[in-house]
Amino acid sequence: MPQHIVVTGARENNLQDVTLRISKGRLTVFTGVSGSGKSSVVFDTIAVESQRQLNETFTWFIRNRLPKYERPHADALEDLAPAIVVDQRPIGGHSRSTVGTMTDIHSVLRVLFSRHGTPSAGSATAYSFNDPSGMCERCDGLGRTVRPDYDRILDPAKSLAEGGIAFPPFRPGTFHGQTYVNSPDLDPHKPVGHFTESERAFLMRGRGTKVRVKGSTFEVENDYEGVADRFDRLYLKRDLAALSQKTRDLVQEYLAEGECPSCHGARLNEAALASRIDGLSIADCSRMEVTDLIPMLAAIDDPVGRPIAAAAVTALERIRAIGLGYLSLDRPTQSLSGGEGQRLKMVRHLGSSLTGMTYIFDEPSIGLHPRDVGRLNDLLLRLRDKGNTVLVVEHDADVIAVADHVVDMGPGAGADGGRVVFEGTPKALRRADTPTGRCLRRRGGTKDVCRIPTGGLWVKNVSLHNLKDVSVEFPTGVLTAVTGVAGSGKSTLVSGAFTEAHPQAVVVDQSTIGISARSTPATYLGIMDVTRKLFARLTGSEPGLFSFNSGGACETCRGRGVIYSDLAFMDPVTTTCPDCEGRRFKDEVLALHVQGRSIADVLDLTADQALEFFGSLEESAVGTAAAPRRQLAALRDVGLTYLTLGQPLSTLSGGERQRIKLATRLHRTGAVYVLDEPTTGLHMADVDGLVGLLDGLVDNGNTVIVVEHNLDVIRRADHVVDLGPDGGKNGGEVVFTGTPAELLSAEGSFTAQHLRDLVDGTD
C-alpha cells in the first residue's frame, strides 16, 4: 500500500515546480510567511485534485450537480486519499442557524422530546422552530419581532396639527397626514399625549369613518385608517425590497427590534414549550451551557429516552472537549467568533469512524487563546491516530511543535515565494535559516518603556451577554490589548459595548472582504478609479475606456482575461484569452500610453513599482492631484508591496486579505482604532510588521485597541485588559488591567501564565 502522497511539478498560483512526498498517517504542518504558497500546495493542488478525482467516481447525472474542480497545474499527483477540507471561511448562517442546528444536536433533542417529553407535542418536527408545526406563529420561529417604535412615531407634546405624528409620510400636509388632522373624531389641536384611552385607540386602530383629503389635483373622501394599521400595511406587511433605498432607510429609523412577546425568544409555539423532561422544556435545554446540559441528559434512564439522550451527550462531549463548553445550543451562528466557528466545524468529524482519509485544516488555531491551542492539538492528533493523514496550514508555534513533519514554504511572498525551503521535524526547523526557523528561535521580554496615556475612554456597568456589570477605562494615545480565553467576553466588551459607547471608532473586524472574479487590489482600494481618470485626462479619452468592466473590455473574454469553458459533467477548462492574451483590454485601449505604459502595464506593476511610476508623474508635473499615492502607501505600510495592482483577490491568502482590508482604514489622525484579532492569518515574521504599523498609528496621535491572543502582540502593547477568568458563565469579569510587565506577576490569569512561559522559556 502506498505510504506517501506524491506531488510533482506543482505550479498553481506562485508555486515554482514544487515536488513533495508527504507521509500518510502523519500530521504534517505547512508553514511560511503569508503569500509564500502554503495554501497553493495544500488546498489549490492536493485538496482540489483529491476532490476532483473523487467526483469522477460518480455517474454523469450526479457529477453535473456537484461542484466543478479544474485540474491543478502540476505534472503529477499520485496516491491521493479522499480529502475532507476544514477551511477558514466563517460559518455565517442566517437568522435561523444556531449552534444546535449546525451540529445537528438540536435534531437529536427534538427526537428525545417527541419520544420522552410530557405531554408530547407530536413528532420531532413539532419541536422545530424551522417548521410551521413547531414555530411560534407571531415571530415565525425567529424569537424576535420587528415592530413600529411608537415612542418615536408619536410626539406626545404636540397636537396632530403641530406634527404629533413625527413619521414624515404621516405629518400634517401630506396625503396620509390629512387623514388624522381632518378626522371629525379627533381634536387636531389637542396634544397627543393628552388623548384619552379611547381617543388613542381610535388614532392607532380606528376604522369606519370617512375623511376628506386633498391631492395636488383632486379631492376625495377616504375611509379612516389608524396610524398603526396604515404603518403595518404600507411598511411591515409588504416586501421592503420593493421600496426605494431612501424609504427603507427612513422606515428603519422608526422600527424597534426586540424579543418576541409570545415565545419570549424561545422561537417555539405553546405546544412545543409545554412539553417537559424533568421540568425543563426543549427551549430551556437549548439555553443551558453545554457543560450544564450534559449531566442533565446523562441522568435520563428511561428505556426509550436513554439511547437518544446518550447520542446527544456524546456530541456535546465533543464540543466540551474542544473548549466550547460555555456555548449554548440556541446561540446564533452569526454571533460566533472565527475561532469558535473553526472548532465547531471540527466537531462534525470527530465522531466519524472513517479511516485512511486526508483531513486538511486551514489555520485551525485562529481565534484561540494559547490555553485552548493544547486542546486543538489533541484533536488533530486524535484524527491522525485513527489512521488518517492530517495536513495543516498553520503559523502557531505550539501547533508546529506537535507535527510529525514540517514543510516550510518561502522564502518570501508572491513571486519571492513558491518554493520548499525546509522539510523535517519541528526541532530541526528551529535550527533552520528560514523566516520561520528564525522566529521560532526568537525570545523577547515585555516592553521596557510604555507610553503614557493622554486620557481615557470609559465603558461603564456593562451586563451584556456574560459580562458581569463590567466598568473599565481604555486609555487614549496608547496601544491596548484586550485578552482572555475564548468566551471570556472580549468581543462583547470591545466590539459590542465599547463601539456602541464610542461610535466614532474605526472598526476593523474579522469579516471577509467581498471579492468577485473581477476584484483586484486596484479596484478594492479605489486605485483603479483614480488611475482611469488620470489616463483619460492625459490621453484625451473617456474614463470608461480604461475599465475592464466597461467600454474598454476585450470583447472576447469580456474583460476577464481568461475564457472559462463549462463542459457539463466534465472538468471545466480555463484558458488565457487568445485575443487580449490575458490583458483584459481592447487593442485600441492598450495602444494608449502614459509615460510609455498602457493601463494593462500599470496593472502589472507591483505596489512598489506603482509608487515609483506615480512618483515620476509628480516629478514631471503631470497628474499630481490624481496620483493614488495614499492608497499605495497603505499597501506598503501593511507589507503588501509585492502584490500587483491587477492580481485577482481570489488568489490572495487569508493573511493577505486581512491586511488589504486593514489598508483601507489607515491614515486617519486623532482616531480610535478597534481591531479584532488583526494577526489572523499572519506568519510570526509578519506580526512584526503589524506591530510596527500599530505603533505608527499610535505615534501619529491615534488610540489603538486590539482584541488579541497573539502573545507577541500582547507583550509589546502599552496596556492590557484581561478578561476571564474562564469562558461563558465563568468569565465576563476584568481580572487584570495594567502594563504587560505587571501582567507577568498577575494571579488567576491564563494569559499571564502563558506570557510568563514565553518570556521565561528557553530552547
C-alpha positions in Angstrom: 0.0 0.0 0.0 1.4 3.4 -0.9 2.9 5.3 2.1 3.2 8.8 0.6 1.2 11.4 -1.3 3.4 12.4 -4.2 3.2 15.9 -5.7 5.4 16.5 -8.8 6.0 19.8 -10.5 3.2 21.9 -8.9 2.8 25.3 -10.5 -0.5 26.6 -9.1 -0.5 30.3 -8.4 3.1 31.3 -7.3 4.4 27.7 -6.9 7.6 27.1 -8.8 7.7 23.4 -9.8 7.2 22.1 -6.2 7.8 18.4 -5.7 6.9 16.8 -2.4 6.5 13.3 -0.8 4.1 13.6 2.2 3.9 10.7 4.5 0.5 9.2 5.0 -0.9 8.6 8.5 1.2 11.5 9.9 0.5 15.1 11.0 2.2 17.4 8.5 2.2 21.2 9.1 2.9 23.7 6.3 4.5 26.9 7.4 5.8 30.1 5.8 5.1 33.8 5.5 1.7 35.0 4.2 1.6 34.5 0.5 4.5 32.0 0.4 2.4 29.3 -1.3 1.2 27.1 1.6 -2.4 27.2 0.6 -1.5 26.8 -3.1 0.1 23.4 -2.2 -2.4 22.1 0.2 -5.7 23.5 -0.9 -5.4 24.5 -4.6 -3.3 21.4 -5.5 -3.8 18.4 -3.2 -7.3 19.1 -2.0 -8.7 20.1 -5.4 -7.2 17.1 -7.2 -8.5 14.7 -4.5 -12.0 16.1 -4.7 -11.9 16.3 -8.5 -10.9 12.6 -8.8 -13.4 11.6 -6.1 -16.2 13.3 -8.2 -15.1 11.2 -11.2 -16.3 8.1 -9.4 -19.9 9.2 -9.6 -22.3 8.9 -12.5 -22.6 11.8 -15.0 -26.0 12.7 -13.6 -24.6 13.2 -10.1 -21.4 14.9 -11.3 -23.4 17.5 -13.2 -24.8 18.6 -9.8 -21.5 18.6 -7.9 -19.0 21.5 -7.5 -16.7 21.6 -10.5 -12.9 21.5 -10.0 -10.4 22.3 -12.6 -7.3 20.1 -12.8 -4.4 21.8 -10.9 -1.3 22.9 -12.7 1.1 20.1 -11.8 3.0 17.3 -13.7 1.6 14.6 -11.5 -0.3 14.0 -8.2 -0.2 10.3 -7.1 -1.6 8.1 -4.3 -4.1 10.7 -3.0 -6.7 9.8 -0.4 -10.2 11.3 -0.2 -9.9 14.8 1.3 -12.1 16.5 3.9 -11.4 20.2 4.0 -12.0 22.5 7.0 -11.2 26.0 5.7 -11.1 29.5 7.1 -14.5 30.6 5.7 -16.7 31.9 8.5 -19.8 29.9 9.4 -22.1 32.8 8.8 -25.5 31.4 8.6 -28.9 33.1 8.5 -31.1 34.2 11.4 -32.4 30.6 11.9 -29.0 29.0 12.2 -27.8 28.1 15.7 -25.1 26.0 17.3 -27.8 23.3 17.8 -28.9 23.2 14.2 -25.3 23.5 12.8 -24.1 20.5 14.9 -27.4 18.5 14.4 -27.7 18.2 18.2 -31.0 20.1 18.2 -32.4 17.4 15.9 -31.5 14.8 18.5 -33.2 16.8 21.2 -36.3 17.1 19.1 -36.5 13.3 18.8 -35.9 13.0 22.5 -38.7 15.3 23.4 -41.1 13.7 20.9 -40.5 10.3 22.5 -39.8 11.2 26.1 -41.3 14.6 26.7 -44.6 15.0 28.7 -47.0 15.9 27.3 -45.7 15.1 23.8 -46.4 17.8 21.2 -46.2 15.2 18.4 -43.5 14.2 16.0 -40.0 15.7 16.1 -40.9 18.4 13.6 -43.4 19.7 16.2 -40.3 20.9 18.2 -38.6 22.6 15.3 -38.7 26.4 15.0 -38.0 26.0 11.3 -41.2 24.0 10.7 -44.7 25.5 10.7 -45.9 22.8 13.1 -43.4 23.9 15.8 -42.6 27.6 15.2 -44.0 30.5 17.1 -46.7 32.0 14.9 -46.1 35.5 16.0 -42.3 35.6 15.1 -42.3 32.8 12.6 -39.6 30.9 14.7 -37.1 33.8 14.8 -37.5 34.6 18.5 -37.5 38.3 17.8 -40.1 40.7 16.3 -39.7 43.9 14.4 -42.4 46.4 15.3 -43.0 50.1 15.0 -41.4 52.3 17.7 -44.4 54.4 18.6 -42.3 56.4 21.1 -40.6 57.8 18.1 -43.5 57.9 15.7 -45.7 59.9 18.1 -44.7 63.2 19.8 -46.9 63.5 22.9 -46.1 67.2 23.4 -47.6 68.2 20.0 -51.0 68.1 18.6 -51.9 66.5 15.3 -51.9 69.8 13.6 -48.5 70.7 15.0 -46.9 67.4 13.9 -47.9 65.0 16.7 -47.2 62.2 14.3 -43.5 62.5 13.7 -43.2 59.9 10.9 -42.5 62.1 7.9 -45.0 60.4 5.4 -47.8 60.9 8.0 -47.0 64.5 9.0 -49.5 67.4 8.5 -49.8 68.5 4.9 -49.0 65.0 3.5 -51.7 63.0 1.8 -51.7 60.4 4.6 -51.4 63.1 7.3 -54.6 64.7 6.3 -56.5 61.6 7.4 -55.7 62.4 11.1 -55.8 66.2 11.0 -59.1 66.3 9.2 -60.8 63.4 11.1 -64.0 64.6 12.8 -63.4 62.1 15.6 -60.1 63.6 16.7 -59.3 67.1 18.1 -56.4 68.2 15.8 -55.3 70.9 18.4 -55.1 68.6 21.5 -51.6 67.3 22.4 -51.4 63.6 21.5 -50.1 62.9 25.0 -53.4 64.2 26.4 -55.6 61.8 24.4 -58.0 59.6 26.4 -57.6 55.9 26.1 -60.4 55.6 23.6 -59.1 58.6 21.5 -55.6 57.0 21.3 -57.2 53.6 20.4 -59.1 55.3 17.6 -55.9 57.2 16.4 -54.0 53.9 16.2 -56.5 51.3 15.2 -59.7 53.2 14.4 -61.8 52.3 11.3 -65.1 53.0 9.6 -65.5 56.8 9.4 -65.0 58.9 6.3 -62.3 61.7 6.0 -61.9 64.2 3.2 -58.3 64.5 1.9 -56.9 66.6 -1.0 -54.3 65.7 -3.6 -52.5 68.1 -5.9 -55.3 68.0 -8.5 -58.1 66.2 -6.7 -60.2 65.9 -3.5 -61.7 62.6 -2.3 -63.4 61.1 0.7 -61.5 58.1 2.1 -62.1 55.6 4.8 -60.3 56.4 8.0 -57.3 54.0 8.8 -55.5 54.2 12.1 -51.8 55.1 12.3 -50.7 51.6 13.4 -52.8 49.8 10.8 -51.6 52.1 8.0 -47.9 51.7 9.0 -48.3 47.9 9.2 -50.0 47.8 5.8 -47.6 50.1 4.0 -44.2 49.1 5.5 -44.4 45.9 7.6 -46.7 43.6 5.6 -45.0 44.0 2.3 -41.7 43.4 0.7 -39.5 46.3 1.7 -37.2 45.5 -1.2 -39.9 46.9 -3.5 -39.4 50.3 -1.9 -36.6 52.8 -2.6 -33.5 52.7 -0.5 -34.3 56.1 0.8 -37.7 54.9 2.0 -36.3 51.7 3.5 -33.7 53.7 5.5 -36.4 56.1 6.7 -38.7 53.2 7.9 -35.7 51.5 9.7 -35.4 54.6 11.9 -38.9 54.1 13.2 -38.7 50.4 13.9 -37.7 48.6 17.1 -36.5 45.0 17.2 -37.0 43.1 20.4 -37.7 39.7 22.0 -40.9 38.1 20.7 -43.7 38.9 23.3 -45.4 35.5 22.7 -42.5 33.0 22.9 -40.1 35.3 24.8 -37.3 34.4 22.4 -37.8 30.6 22.6 -38.9 30.5 18.9 -41.4 27.7 19.5 -45.2 27.6 19.9 -47.1 26.8 23.1 -47.5 23.1 22.5 -43.7 22.6 22.0 -42.9 24.7 25.0 -45.4 22.8 27.2 -43.6 19.5 26.7 -41.2 18.8 29.6 -38.4 16.5 30.7 -37.6 16.8 34.4 -39.4 20.1 34.4 -37.4 21.5 31.5 -38.7 22.4 28.0 -36.6 22.0 24.9 -36.0 25.7 24.9 -34.7 25.5 28.5 -32.3 22.8 27.4 -31.2 24.9 24.4 -30.4 27.9 26.7 -28.2 25.8 29.0 -24.4 25.9 28.6 -23.1 22.6 27.1 -21.3 21.8 30.4 -24.6 22.0 32.3 -26.7 20.2 29.7 -24.5 17.1 29.6 -25.3 15.9 33.2 -29.0 16.7 32.8 -29.2 14.5 29.7 -27.0 11.8 31.2 -29.4 11.4 34.1 -32.2 10.2 31.8 -32.7 6.5 32.5 -36.0 5.8 30.7 -35.5 2.8 28.3 -36.8 4.8 25.3 -35.1 8.1 26.1 -31.8 6.8 27.3 -30.2 5.9 23.9 -31.4 9.1 22.4 -30.0 11.2 25.2 -26.8 9.3 25.1 -26.3 10.2 21.4 -26.8 13.9 22.3 -24.4 13.6 25.3 -21.7 12.1 23.0 -21.9 15.0 20.6 -22.0 17.5 23.5 -18.9 15.9 25.0 -17.0 16.6 21.8 -18.0 20.3 22.0 -16.8 20.4 25.6 -13.5 18.6 24.6 -12.6 21.4 22.2 -13.1 24.1 24.8 -16.5 25.3 23.8 -18.4 24.0 26.8 -19.6 27.6 27.6 -21.7 27.7 24.4 -25.5 27.1 24.4 -27.3 25.3 21.6 -29.5 28.4 21.0 -26.5 30.6 20.3 -26.9 32.1 16.8 -24.0 31.0 14.5 -23.7 34.6 13.3 -22.5 35.6 16.7 -19.7 33.1 16.9 -16.1 34.3 16.7 -13.8 32.9 14.0 -12.1 30.6 16.4 -15.4 29.3 17.8 -16.7 28.6 14.3 -13.5 26.9 13.2 -13.6 24.5 16.2 -17.3 23.7 15.7 -16.6 22.6 12.1 -14.2 20.1 13.6 -16.9 18.6 15.8 -18.6 17.1 12.8 -15.5 14.9 12.0 -14.6 13.8 15.5 -17.3 11.2 15.6 -16.5 9.7 12.2 -15.2 6.1 12.1 -13.7 6.6 8.6 -10.0 5.9 8.3 -7.5 6.4 5.5 -8.8 9.9 4.9 -6.9 13.1 4.4 -8.0 15.9 6.7 -6.9 19.4 5.6 -7.1 22.3 8.0 -6.6 26.0 7.2 -5.1 27.7 10.3 -7.3 25.9 12.9 -5.7 28.0 15.7 -7.3 31.2 14.5 -9.1 32.9 17.4 -7.7 30.5 20.0 -6.1 31.6 23.3 -2.8 29.8 23.9 -4.6 27.8 26.7 -7.0 26.4 24.0 -4.4 25.5 21.4 -3.4 22.5 23.5 -7.0 21.2 23.1 -6.8 21.8 19.4 -3.6 19.8 19.2 -5.3 16.9 21.0 -8.0 16.8 18.3 -5.5 16.9 15.4 -3.6 14.0 17.0 -6.7 12.0 17.6 -7.7 12.3 13.9 -4.1 11.1 13.0 -4.1 8.2 15.4 -7.4 6.9 13.9 -5.4 6.1 10.7 -5.8 9.4 8.8 -3.4 11.8 7.2 -3.7 15.3 8.6 -2.4 18.3 6.7 -2.4 21.7 8.5 -1.6 25.2 7.2 -0.5 27.0 10.4 1.5 29.8 11.9 1.2 29.0 15.6 4.4 27.7 17.2 2.5 25.4 19.6 0.8 23.6 16.6 4.0 23.4 14.7 5.6 21.7 17.7 3.3 18.7 17.7 3.8 17.9 14.0 5.4 14.7 12.8 6.8 16.6 9.8 7.0 20.3 8.7 7.1 21.7 5.2 8.3 25.4 5.2 7.4 27.4 2.1 9.1 30.6 1.0 11.5 32.2 1.4 9.3 35.3 0.8 5.8 36.0 -0.5 4.3 36.3 -4.0 7.0 36.0 -6.7 9.6 35.7 -4.0 8.0 32.5 -2.6 6.5 29.3 -4.0 9.5 27.1 -3.1 10.1 24.5 -0.4 12.8 26.0 1.8 12.8 23.3 4.5 11.5 19.8 5.2 11.9 18.0 8.5 11.0 17.8 12.2 9.9 20.8 14.3 13.1 20.5 16.2 15.2 20.7 13.1 13.1 23.7 11.8 14.1 25.7 14.9 17.7 25.4 13.7 16.9 26.2 10.1 17.9 29.5 8.4 14.4 30.4 7.2 12.0 33.1 8.4 10.0 30.5 10.3 13.1 29.0 11.9 14.4 32.4 13.0 11.1 33.4 14.5 10.9 30.1 16.4 14.3 30.7 18.0 13.5 34.3 18.9 12.8 35.2 22.5 11.8 38.6 24.0 10.5 40.3 27.0 7.8 42.8 27.6 8.1 46.5 26.5 10.7 48.4 28.6 9.0 51.8 28.4 5.2 52.1 27.9 3.6 55.2 26.5 1.8 57.5 29.0 -2.0 57.8 28.3 -3.3 61.1 27.2 -6.8 60.4 28.7 -9.4 57.7 28.9 -12.5 56.3 27.3 -14.9 54.6 29.7 -17.3 51.7 29.3 -19.4 51.6 32.5 -21.7 49.0 34.1 -22.0 46.6 31.1 -24.0 43.4 31.7 -24.3 42.4 28.0 -24.2 38.6 27.4 -21.8 37.1 30.1 -20.3 40.4 31.2 -21.0 41.0 34.9 -21.5 44.7 35.4 -18.2 45.5 33.9 -16.7 49.0 34.1 -13.3 49.6 32.5 -11.3 52.6 31.2 -9.5 52.3 27.9 -6.5 54.7 27.9 -6.1 57.0 24.9 -2.9 57.7 23.0 -1.6 54.1 23.6 -1.8 50.6 22.2 -4.2 48.5 24.4 -4.5 44.7 24.1 -7.8 43.1 25.2 -7.1 39.5 26.1 -8.7 36.4 27.7 -9.7 32.8 26.8 -12.4 32.1 24.2 -15.8 33.1 25.6 -14.4 35.4 28.3 -16.3 38.4 26.9 -13.6 40.2 24.9 -15.7 40.8 21.7 -18.8 41.6 23.8 -16.8 44.3 25.6 -15.0 45.8 22.7 -17.0 45.2 19.5 -20.3 45.5 21.4 -20.2 47.8 24.4 -17.2 50.0 23.5 -18.1 50.7 19.9 -21.7 51.5 21.0 -20.4 53.9 23.6 -17.9 55.4 21.3 -19.4 55.2 17.7 -16.6 57.3 16.3 -14.2 54.4 16.5 -12.8 53.0 13.3 -13.6 49.2 13.4 -11.6 46.5 11.6 -13.3 43.2 12.3 -12.8 39.6 11.2 -15.4 39.7 8.4 -14.0 38.6 5.0 -13.6 41.2 2.2 -16.1 41.0 -0.6 -14.5 39.6 -3.7 -15.5 38.5 -7.1 -13.7 37.2 -10.2 -13.1 40.8 -11.2 -11.8 42.1 -7.8 -8.2 43.3 -7.6 -6.2 45.4 -5.2 -6.6 48.3 -7.6 -10.4 48.0 -7.6 -10.7 47.2 -3.9 -8.6 50.2 -2.7 -10.0 52.7 -5.2 -6.7 52.9 -7.1 -8.4 51.9 -10.3 -10.9 54.8 -10.3 -8.1 57.3 -9.9 -5.9 55.7 -12.5 -8.7 55.6 -15.1 -9.4 59.3 -14.6 -5.6 60.0 -14.9 -5.2 58.0 -18.1 -8.4 59.7 -19.5 -7.1 63.2 -18.8 -3.6 62.6 -20.1 -4.7 60.8 -23.3 -7.8 62.8 -24.0 -10.2 59.8 -23.8 -13.2 58.8 -21.7 -12.5 57.2 -18.3 -14.8 54.2 -19.1 -12.4 53.2 -21.8 -9.8 52.3 -19.2 -12.0 49.9 -17.3 -12.1 46.1 -18.0 -15.6 46.2 -16.6 -16.8 48.7 -19.0 -16.2 50.1 -22.5 -12.5 49.1 -22.7 -13.0 45.4 -22.0 -11.8 42.9 -24.5 -15.0 41.7 -26.3 -13.8 38.1 -26.5 -13.3 37.5 -22.8 -15.4 40.5 -21.6 -12.6 41.8 -19.6 -11.8 38.7 -17.6 -8.5 37.9 -19.3 -9.5 34.2 -19.4 -12.2 32.1 -21.0 -13.9 29.6 -18.8 -15.3 26.6 -20.6 -18.0 24.7 -18.7 -18.0 21.1 -20.1 -21.1 20.0 -18.2 -20.2 16.9 -16.1 -16.6 17.0 -17.2 -13.8 19.1 -15.6 -14.1 22.8 -16.6 -11.2 24.3 -18.5 -9.8 27.9 -18.1 -7.7 29.2 -20.9 -5.9 32.6 -21.5 -7.9 34.8 -23.9 -6.3 34.4 -27.3 -7.2 38.0 -28.4 -6.1 40.1 -25.4 -3.6 37.5 -24.2 -4.9 37.9 -20.7 -4.5 41.7 -20.6 -8.3 42.2 -20.4 -8.5 45.3 -22.6 -9.1 46.0 -26.3 -6.2 46.7 -28.6 -7.1 50.3 -29.1 -7.0 50.8 -25.3 -3.7 49.1 -25.0 -2.3 51.5 -27.6 -2.9 54.5 -25.3 0.1 55.2 -23.1 1.1 57.4 -20.2 4.9 57.7 -19.9 5.3 54.6 -22.1 2.9 52.4 -20.2 -0.6 51.2 -21.1 -3.3 50.7 -18.5 -2.6 47.0 -18.5 1.1 47.7 -17.9 0.2 49.7 -14.8 -2.0 46.9 -13.5 1.0 44.5 -13.9 3.1 46.7 -11.6 3.7 45.7 -8.0 2.7 48.3 -5.4 6.4 49.2 -5.0 6.8 49.8 -8.8 3.5 51.7 -8.9 4.7 54.1 -6.3 7.7 54.8 -8.4 5.6 55.2 -11.6 3.2 57.7 -10.0 6.1 59.4 -8.3 7.6 60.1 -11.7 4.3 61.6 -12.8 4.5 64.0 -9.9 8.1 64.9 -10.7 7.1 65.6 -14.3 4.3 67.9 -13.1 1.5 65.8 -14.7 -1.2 64.1 -12.8 -0.1 65.3 -9.4 -3.5 65.7 -8.0 -4.9 62.4 -9.2 -2.0 60.1 -8.4 -3.1 57.4 -5.9 -0.1 57.8 -3.6 -2.1 57.4 -0.4 -3.6 54.0 -1.3 -0.3 52.7 -2.5 1.4 53.9 0.7 -1.2 52.0 2.7 -0.3 48.8 0.8 3.3 49.5 1.6 2.5 50.0 5.3 0.8 46.7 5.6 3.7 44.9 3.9 1.9 44.1 0.6 4.2 45.9 -1.8 4.9 42.7 -3.7 1.2 42.4 -4.9 0.5 43.5 -8.5 -2.4 46.0 -8.8 -4.3 43.7 -11.1 -3.9 40.4 -9.2 -7.3 38.8 -8.6 -8.2 39.0 -4.9 -9.4 35.4 -5.0 -5.7 34.3 -5.3 -4.7 36.0 -2.1 -4.1 34.1 1.2 -6.2 34.7 4.3 -3.4 36.8 5.9 -3.1 39.0 2.7 -6.8 39.6 2.6 -6.8 40.6 6.2 -4.0 43.2 5.6 -5.5 44.6 2.4 -8.7 45.3 4.4 -6.6 47.0 7.1 -5.0 49.1 4.4 -8.4 50.7 3.6 -8.8 52.0 7.2 -5.4 53.6 7.7 -4.1 57.2 7.7 -6.6 58.9 9.9 -5.3 61.2 12.7 -6.8 61.5 16.1 -9.0 58.5 15.6 -9.8 55.5 17.8 -9.0 52.2 16.0 -10.6 48.9 17.2 -9.1 45.8 15.6 -10.5 42.3 16.2 -7.6 39.8 16.0 -5.6 41.6 13.3 -2.9 38.8 13.4 -5.4 36.3 11.8 -3.6 34.6 9.0 -0.2 36.2 9.7 3.1 34.5 10.0 5.3 35.3 13.0 7.6 37.4 10.8 4.5 39.3 9.5 3.4 40.1 13.1 6.5 42.3 13.5 5.3 44.4 10.6 1.8 44.6 12.0 3.0 45.7 15.5 5.2 48.3 13.7 2.1 49.5 11.9 0.1 49.7 15.1 2.9 51.6 16.8 3.0 54.0 13.9 -0.8 54.7 14.3 -0.3 55.5 18.0 2.7 57.7 17.3 0.6 59.7 14.9 -1.8 60.6 17.6 -4.3 57.7 17.4 -5.7 55.3 20.0 -5.5 51.6 19.1 -7.4 48.8 20.8 -6.8 45.2 19.7 -8.6 42.1 20.7 -5.8 39.6 20.5 -4.5 36.2 21.5 -1.0 36.6 20.0 1.5 36.8 22.9 4.0 38.7 20.7 1.4 41.5 20.3 0.4 41.4 23.9 4.0 41.7 25.3 4.6 44.7 23.0 1.4 46.6 24.0 1.3 49.6 26.4 -1.7 48.5 28.3 -3.5 45.1 28.8 -7.2 44.5 29.8 -7.5 40.8 30.6 -11.0 39.2 30.9 -11.9 35.9 32.5 -11.1 34.0 34.5 -12.6 31.4 32.1 -15.3 31.4 29.4 -19.1 31.6 29.5 -20.7 32.0 32.9 -17.3 31.6 34.4 -16.0 34.6 32.6 -17.2 38.1 32.0 -15.0 39.8 34.6 -12.0 42.0 34.3 -9.2 40.0 36.0 -6.4 42.4 35.2 -5.6 45.9 33.9 -2.1 47.3 33.6 1.2 47.0 31.6 2.4 43.7 30.1 5.3 43.8 32.7 2.7 44.0 35.5 0.7 41.2 33.9 3.6 38.8 34.3 3.1 38.7 38.1 -0.8 38.6 38.0 -2.5 35.7 39.6 -5.6 33.9 38.3 -5.0 34.8 34.7 -4.4 32.2 31.9 -2.9 35.0 29.7 -0.4 35.8 32.4 0.6 32.2 32.8 1.3 31.8 29.1 3.0 35.1 28.8 5.4 34.0 31.6 6.1 30.8 29.7 7.0 32.9 26.6 9.2 35.4 28.3 10.9 32.9 30.6 11.2 30.0 28.1 14.5 28.6 26.9 15.4 26.5 24.0 
